[in-house]
Amino acid sequence: MKMVRPIGAASGLLVGRGWMKMAENSRVHAPYNFAPFSNKILFPYAGIEELPGHDTLREDLKSGEIQVTLRAETPVFVSDGNKEDPHFFRGTNGKHMLPGSTVRGLIRENMQILGFGLIRPGEDLEDYQIYFREMAAARGSVGGALKAYYVDALDIKSQKSPKTGKTFTIPQAVPSGYLHCENGDYWIRPTVEPFLRVSRKHPDIQTFGDGPARVVPVTYRAADGAVKQILPTGQGALGMRKGMLLYTGRPVGKPNHLYLFPEEDLEAMPISIPPEDVLSYRADLEARANSLKAYYSVRFWELPEEGESKPVFFVRREGHLYFGMSLFLRIGYQYPLSAGLPKHHREMIGQEKIPLDYPHAILGFAGKEESYRSRVSVGDFTAAGDPQEQQRVRAILGGPKPSYYPGYVGDGKNYNDVDPGSEDDKGRFQLRGYKQYWMKPVESTAVPEGKEKVGTALRPLPEGTEFTGIIRFQNLTDLELGLLLWSLRLEEGCFQTVGMGKPYGYGRMNVQIDSLRTLDYDLLYGSDLTSSPWKDETDQVARYIDAYDAGVLGTTGKKKKTAHVRDRAEIQDFFFLKRSVRDGRSETYMELKEYQNVREPLPTVRSIRESEEGTAAASVGSAPTGPVDPYEALRNKFKKL
């Protein structure tokens, strides 16, 4: 097998040591970065009617198969799906395998970038309103403006306790109520009186124990805005009121207060919650579930079941209704993720009829009104020999999500930064692009004490394990075949990544195209039945890739110079990510204490590439039917709604 050498390997050194020169606690760092979105979109077909059918082999198009070997350059783990005791995936024959869906996924991701695909909300990104809570941003940090927005939304003010004289902060715009589910709809009825804060030092509180994240039915007596007596339900004297005592999440730092919810006001009009806000709440909870379960049951934060209710805080803001089990609520940014896409993509989203890009035309799609089967079939890749699983390791695989905007948005902006009077990209936040994990040596994955519940077990196969499989294609043009081959092989010295544990260096794979053969139609339909209809074109792989590189963008300038895909800056950034093996010093998740002091967002791949390669910035910038409903994907995911 042909071996490849990454940049920096000639001297025995790994790249990346000199990039983070400033104080590490002032700039975002992560085990990932982003291949930038391109404002260019290629639409080779106006519609599904132009695509070749699947029931015939067209002699003017290419059909055949590609034999491929993936070699693990670092240990690799693809789970069999067993959440309790996961092992490496095995096929029906008992052999270790990379599922065809895994290989197809990496082809699809690379084809989206190299094929200049249209970014479709609900398919290429979940386009919902992201929630946040911002109270800890340091002065002058990138979160300063967002903290001001949050404080204003909840109308957070400082008050003095009438009993102790101590100052505390409280949201003035956040009332209390009870969240109900009825016939699949959700609504809130306010409490008959405002909620009451209860100190954990209150003499009656010891009766209820210390567990966090729970709700306890109580009877109580209150006067002058303070709880005088509080007892479990059934122990109260005549004249005591009924209510619910809310224990919020695990306190950070000094002990937090408890909250007493009076009974709901049965004469008040129920407040209906828009379905989109319910979907956004569920999506936000799903994104946080892995970190929450380290300390308590996620069920505490889940929506009530049919006929149930639970005490919640809520606030209205800019047409939305936010609710939750914490007084300092998580609220939504003003704009969805799609507002940060490049202009050309934003303009295409709402069109009635969308042409077909390369990824959809080649790999197929399933839309509401139209669907098209893939012209590429990817089989399972079987491990050679009988590789043995390595010793089990545990790792925390959850990391920052799009809600952490300094890692996902460029130029220090956040999801509120949109100039309503401008359609230009510079007048709004811009999503960084396609998330890609840096490649680096495998590092320790120890799970900290107390977080065992969020640890994931990995039983990787060792470095050097080889997987071989076949990819079949039908009725592709020469350019489409070149794009498929390029999406597999990438450039010389590049790697693919598969499986779990990528943030810790697992799953780096070298891809080798062992053979390419296409059907020779003269032999297939000829009279000589003894001749093989296959034509060996293994030596033509580079020619097909080069044909796509030089033929898909046409010409540019007065001299009609050929425009090459390889010359575009965003493609150079993508290949830089795929061939650079970092030393792992800066390509790690941030510690909790670092988030408060961020002064600069995640550096762009281009700035890193130009610094390390010394290259000049490139001169060029960077379901096919109906308008897109940004919440459609979430409706499909949460079908219980």
ABEGO torsion letter per residue (X at the ends): XBBBBBBGAAAGBBBGAAABABBAAABBBBABBBBBBBABBBBABABAAABBBAABBBAABBBEBBBBBBBBABBBBBBAGBAABBBBBBBAAGBBBBBAAAAAAAAAAAAAAAAGBBBBBGAABBBBBBBBBBAABBBGBAAAAAAAAAAAAAGBBBBBBAAAGBBBBBBAABBBBBBBBBGGBBBBBBBABBBBBBBAABAAAAAAEABBGBBBBBBBBBBGGBBABBBBBGABBBGBBBBBBBBBBBBBEBBBBBBBBBBBBAABBBBBBBAAAAAAAAAAAAAAAAAAAAABBAAAABBBBBGBBBBBBBBBBGGBBBBEABABBBBBBABBAAAABBAAAAAAAABABBBBBAAAAAAEBBBAABBBBBABBBBBBBBBEBBBBBBBBBBBABBBBAABAAAABBGGBBAABBBAABABAAABBBBAEBBBBBBBBBBBABBBBGAAAABBBBBBBBBGBBBBBBBBBBGBBAAAAAAAAAAAAEBBGBBBBBEBGAAAGBGBBBBBBABBBBBBAAAAABABAABBABBBAAAAAAAAAAAAAAAAAEBBEAAGBBBBAAABAAAAAAAAAAABBBAGAABBBBBAAAAAABABBBBBAAAAAAAAAGBBBBABBXXABEBBBAAAAAAAABAAX
